[in-house]
Every structure is written in structure tokens, then in C-alpha cells.
Amino acid sequence: MSATTTRKPRNRLEPLATLVTWVFRLAVLATAITVILALFGRGPLFGAHIGGPSPSLTGVCLNAAQALLQHTSSGLSNAGLSPGVRATWSSANVCAAHPSFRQALANTITLLPIDVFRLGALYLAQRLARAAARDGVYTARAARLVLVLGWWLLAGGLVATVAEAFARLNLLSQLVTWNVDWGQWPVAWSVSWPIAWIGLGLIAFAWVMRIGAGMRADLEGTV
């Protein structure tokens, strides 16, 4: 007499959970390498950092708004640049080919807000994918994770961009000799409205998922 065994069908969300997990791990590795390179005064490993310095393999570059730079009627005034710093008025780039440790550290700080925001979003997406693969989509846990992810994209994205704006002003103050007005941070601020709208959409979808999870629990309780 042979015993028959039933194999549990594979959850279709498991490959997605695995993919998101690997993307998160690669993002952590890439961020660590970028931060280390920035501390040693080198540019991003994979081209330009989103919303940050221009792609430069060596040195520190800041793509600043022209309103933040001293200029005359004919163009950029180079008299207020720190030693070893050059600037291009057409692209509003301020670069130090051989940055000091303070300049390299200030450049590194400009990378952290967006990098931390991106890693946080990937971490929450990883938790959501794992929870959905294990328990299903319409559960209270999955709805809560979608809600947290939505608020992270909406509120966390705004906080990260504001922190990045102040960090960029701090870097500019290390590259120039004139007094940088911190009240001009809105000029250096650049918010990603698509991410904010996606966050708002996830918040709304989380409420729908919560209602669906409640209905599922009621149906299971009546069976």
C-alpha cells in the first residue's frame, strides 16, 4: 500500500517576494559603496545621483540653482569661490577637484536623505511582499503595511527632500566664501510629486484592503 502525499501549491507571490528582497539587498550594497566613495571625495559609482551632484568620477560637484550663486550682469562671479573650487554658470555647477574632508563629508550628507528614503521604501516593499506571499493580499497585516508604505512615500519623501535641500546648502557653504542664506532653502528644494501622489494612492488603497480583509474574516467565520 503506497501512501499518497499532497504537495502544497506554490504561492504565486513568492517569486515577487524573492525579487524584492534581492533588489533591497543590492540597493543597500550600492548605497554603502556610494557613501564610501563620497567620503573619499569621489563621485557616484553609477553616474549621477538622483537630485544630487553631477556625475564626476573625482572630486565634489554640486548642481546648484543659479539664484544661490553670486553673479554679475555678465555671469558668474568667481571671486567668492573657495580655493580649488571652480564653477560653471551655464549649468550652475560648483566643483572641487580635490575636496577637503569637510567638503567630502558635506557631499556625503547630501546623499543620505534620499538614499535612506529609498532604502526605507524598498524595506517596506520587501515586508509587504513577504506578508502577501505568506498570508495573502487581503489581510489586516498587508493592509497595515500598504498604509505605512503610503505614508512613507508621502510624508517621508517630503521630509527627505527638505533635509536634502538643507544638506545641499551646507555643501554650498563649504564650496564658497560668501555667507550662504539658509532662508533660501526652498530654492534648493526639489520635490517628486509623482512619488507623493503614489503615496497618497497607496493610503487610499490601504483602506480598501482593510475593508476587504474584514469582509474576508467575516466570511471565514461563517463557514
C-alpha positions as CSV (number, residue, x, y, z in Angstrom):
1,M,0.0,0.0,0.0
2,S,1.5,3.2,-1.1
3,A,1.0,6.4,0.8
4,T,-0.1,9.4,-1.2
5,T,1.2,12.8,-0.4
6,T,-0.3,16.1,-1.4
7,R,2.1,18.9,-2.4
8,K,1.2,22.3,-1.2
9,P,0.8,24.6,-4.3
10,R,3.4,27.2,-4.6
11,N,2.3,30.7,-3.9
12,R,2.5,32.9,-7.0
13,L,3.7,35.8,-4.9
14,E,6.8,34.0,-3.7
15,P,8.9,34.9,-6.7
16,L,7.9,38.6,-6.3
17,A,8.9,38.5,-2.6
18,T,12.3,37.0,-3.6
19,L,12.8,39.6,-6.3
20,V,12.0,42.5,-4.0
21,T,14.3,41.0,-1.3
22,W,17.3,40.9,-3.7
23,V,16.6,44.4,-5.0
24,F,16.6,45.7,-1.5
25,R,19.9,43.9,-0.7
26,L,21.5,45.2,-3.9
27,A,20.3,48.7,-3.1
28,V,21.9,48.5,0.4
29,L,25.2,47.4,-1.2
30,A,25.1,50.2,-3.8
31,T,24.3,52.8,-1.2
32,A,27.1,51.7,1.0
33,I,29.6,51.8,-1.9
34,T,28.3,55.3,-2.9
35,V,28.7,56.6,0.7
36,I,32.2,55.3,1.0
37,L,33.2,56.8,-2.4
38,A,31.7,60.1,-1.4
39,L,33.6,60.1,1.9
40,F,36.8,59.7,-0.1
41,G,35.9,62.6,-2.4
42,R,34.8,60.5,-5.4
43,G,31.7,60.7,-7.5
44,P,28.8,58.2,-7.7
45,L,29.6,54.7,-8.9
46,F,26.8,54.5,-11.4
47,G,26.6,58.0,-12.9
48,A,24.7,60.9,-11.4
49,H,22.9,60.7,-8.1
50,I,19.2,61.4,-8.4
51,G,18.7,65.0,-7.4
52,G,22.3,65.3,-6.3
53,P,25.7,66.2,-7.6
54,S,26.6,65.9,-11.3
55,P,28.4,62.8,-12.5
56,S,32.0,63.3,-11.7
57,L,34.4,60.4,-11.0
58,T,36.7,62.5,-8.9
59,G,36.0,65.5,-6.7
60,V,32.8,67.0,-5.4
61,C,30.2,68.7,-7.6
62,L,27.1,70.5,-6.7
63,N,24.4,71.4,-9.2
64,A,23.1,74.5,-7.5
65,A,20.3,76.8,-8.5
66,Q,21.6,80.0,-10.1
67,A,19.7,82.1,-7.6
68,L,22.1,80.7,-4.9
69,L,25.2,81.8,-6.6
70,Q,26.8,85.2,-6.6
71,H,26.8,86.7,-10.1
72,T,27.1,89.9,-12.0
73,S,25.2,91.1,-15.0
74,S,27.6,89.2,-17.3
75,G,27.5,85.9,-15.5
76,L,29.0,84.1,-12.5
77,S,31.3,85.9,-10.1
78,N,34.3,83.5,-9.3
79,A,35.7,85.8,-6.6
80,G,33.6,84.1,-3.9
81,L,34.8,80.5,-4.5
82,S,36.8,78.6,-2.0
83,P,40.4,77.6,-3.0
84,G,40.4,74.8,-5.6
85,V,36.7,75.3,-6.5
86,R,35.6,76.1,-10.0
87,A,32.1,76.9,-11.2
88,T,30.2,76.9,-14.5
89,W,27.4,79.4,-14.8
90,S,25.6,77.8,-17.8
91,S,24.9,74.6,-15.8
92,A,25.3,76.2,-12.3
93,N,27.9,73.6,-11.3
94,V,30.2,74.3,-8.4
95,C,33.0,71.7,-8.3
96,A,36.1,71.0,-6.1
97,A,38.5,68.7,-7.9
98,H,40.4,67.9,-4.7
99,P,37.9,68.3,-1.9
100,S,38.8,68.6,1.8
101,F,37.4,66.2,4.3
102,R,34.8,68.7,5.3
103,Q,33.7,69.2,1.7
104,A,33.6,65.4,1.1
105,L,31.6,64.9,4.4
106,A,29.2,67.6,3.4
107,N,28.7,66.0,0.0
108,T,28.1,62.6,1.6
109,I,25.4,64.1,3.8
110,T,23.6,65.4,0.7
111,L,23.3,61.8,-0.5
112,L,21.9,60.3,2.8
113,P,18.3,61.7,2.9
114,I,17.2,60.3,-0.5
115,D,19.2,57.1,0.0
116,V,17.7,56.5,3.4
117,F,14.2,57.3,1.9
118,R,14.8,54.9,-1.0
119,L,16.1,52.1,1.2
120,G,13.1,52.5,3.6
121,A,10.7,52.3,0.8
122,L,12.3,49.1,-0.5
123,Y,12.4,47.6,3.0
124,L,8.7,48.2,3.5
125,A,8.0,46.8,0.0
126,Q,10.0,43.7,0.9
127,R,8.0,43.2,4.1
128,L,4.8,43.7,2.2
129,A,5.7,41.2,-0.5
130,R,6.7,38.6,2.2
131,A,3.5,39.1,4.1
132,A,1.4,38.8,1.0
133,A,3.2,35.7,-0.1
134,R,2.7,34.1,3.3
135,D,-0.8,35.1,4.3
136,G,-2.4,36.6,1.2
137,V,-3.1,40.1,0.0
138,Y,-6.4,40.9,1.7
139,T,-5.2,40.6,5.3
140,A,-5.1,43.2,8.1
141,R,-1.3,42.9,8.2
142,A,-0.9,43.5,4.4
143,A,-3.3,46.5,4.6
144,R,-1.3,48.0,7.5
145,L,2.0,47.6,5.6
146,V,0.5,49.3,2.5
147,L,-0.7,52.1,4.7
148,V,2.8,52.5,6.2
149,L,4.4,52.4,2.8
150,G,2.0,55.1,1.5
151,W,2.7,57.4,4.4
152,W,6.5,56.7,4.0
153,L,6.3,57.8,0.3
154,L,4.1,60.8,1.0
155,A,5.4,62.2,4.3
156,G,8.9,60.6,4.3
157,G,9.5,61.8,0.7
158,L,8.7,65.4,1.7
159,V,11.0,65.2,4.8
160,A,13.8,63.7,2.8
161,T,13.7,66.4,0.1
162,V,13.7,69.1,2.7
163,A,16.6,67.6,4.5
164,E,18.4,67.2,1.2
165,A,17.8,70.9,0.5
166,F,19.5,72.0,3.7
167,A,22.3,69.5,3.2
168,R,22.9,71.0,-0.3
169,L,23.0,74.5,1.2
170,N,25.5,73.2,3.7
171,L,27.7,71.8,0.9
172,L,27.5,75.1,-1.0
173,S,28.7,76.9,2.1
174,Q,31.8,74.7,2.1
175,L,32.5,75.5,-1.6
176,V,32.1,79.3,-1.5
177,T,33.4,82.0,0.8
178,W,30.3,84.2,0.9
179,N,27.6,83.9,3.5
180,V,25.0,81.3,2.4
181,D,21.5,82.4,3.4
182,W,19.8,79.4,5.0
183,G,16.4,81.0,4.4
184,Q,16.9,80.2,0.7
185,W,16.4,76.5,1.2
186,P,13.2,76.5,-0.9
187,V,15.4,77.4,-3.9
188,A,17.4,74.2,-3.4
189,W,14.3,72.1,-2.7
190,S,13.0,69.7,-5.4
191,V,10.1,67.5,-4.5
192,S,9.0,64.5,-6.6
193,W,5.2,64.9,-6.9
194,P,4.7,61.6,-8.7
195,I,6.1,59.8,-5.6
196,A,3.8,61.9,-3.4
197,W,0.8,61.0,-5.5
198,I,1.7,57.3,-5.4
199,G,1.9,57.5,-1.6
200,L,-1.5,59.1,-1.4
201,G,-2.9,56.4,-3.7
202,L,-1.5,53.7,-1.5
203,I,-3.0,55.2,1.6
204,A,-6.4,55.2,-0.1
205,F,-5.9,51.6,-1.4
206,A,-4.9,50.5,2.2
207,W,-8.3,51.5,3.4
208,V,-9.9,49.4,0.6
209,M,-7.7,46.4,1.6
210,R,-8.6,46.8,5.3
211,I,-12.3,46.6,4.3
212,G,-11.7,43.6,2.1
213,A,-9.7,41.9,5.0
214,G,-12.6,42.5,7.3
215,M,-15.1,41.0,4.9
216,R,-12.8,38.0,4.3
217,A,-12.6,37.4,8.1
218,D,-16.4,37.6,8.4
219,L,-16.9,35.1,5.6
220,E,-14.4,32.7,7.1
221,G,-16.1,33.0,10.4
222,T,-19.5,32.0,8.9
223,V,-18.1,28.9,7.2
